[in-house]
Amino acid sequence: MRIASTMLALVATGFLAACTSEEACTQEVATKKATDLTTKIQELAASDPAKLAELGPKVQELATKAAAGGDDLTATCKALDEMMAELSK
């Protein structure tokens, strides 16, 4: 569960800090994607903590990539989508 808490904090901080406004991916879209991702991480932590731990490094890498995007919401949304895809495998 500690891994899930760390990942949730990283996701929330990284993505919401990177959000501003842009046509393709708005603040609202990025926030919705981050919320959906947080829900998925919580579900995975409850149902399959071993899988969450296994995917942790990849998700953290994507979160760091998204946070480094700064004002580029397109990069943020893309990274959120990639993380959701990894967690849904």
Secondary structure, DSSP 4 states (H G I P E B T S, - for coil): -HHHHHHHHHHHHHHHHH----SSS-HHHHHHHHHHHHHHHHHHHHH-HHHHHHHHHHHHHHHHHHHHTTT-HHHHHHHHHHHHHHHH-
